[in-house]
């Protein structure tokens, strides 16, 4: 997905969210760790994809 988005000249946060989405979807990394690592804007984009244990939010 990152390869496709990069051809569309997406911003860096969107590319980060696309790259890290599988980790969030598979619950490999907690939301807190992700937010500390890449920031709230990337976590917000990941939430916008309709994943992460949204029941926790």
N, C-alpha and C positions, 0 to 999 in steps of 0.2 A: 504494500500500500504506500509506503514511503516513496518508492520509486515513481509511482503514478503522481503523487502529490507534488513531488519536486519538479516534475515537468510542467506543472500548473503554477509554478512560482509561489507556492504557499509560504507563509511566514514560518519562522523557526519554531514557535510554540506549536503550531499545527503539525509540523514534521515530528517534533518530539512526542506529541500525543499519539500520532500514528505509530511511531516506533515502539512506544511503551504500552500501547493499548493491549497487546496480548498478555503482558504481565499483570495488568489490572483485571482483565477478563478471566484469567486463570487463577486469580487471587494469589499470585506468587509474591506480590509486594503489597504491603498495607498502604492505605491512603496516606497515613501520616508520614511514612518513609518517603513515598513518592513526592509529597508536597515539600518536604525538607530538601529533597534532591533537585527537583526541577521547578518548583514553585506552584503557587495556587492557580495561575492561569492555565497551566498544562493540565492540572487535575480537573479544573472546570471543563476543559475541552473533552477530557476522557469521560466525565460524567455526562456530557452532552451526547455521547455515543450510546447512551442507554445501558451502560454496564456498570460494573463495580457493584459490590453488594449494596445496592441502593437502599435496601431495607435498613442499613446502618445509618443512613442520612435522613 
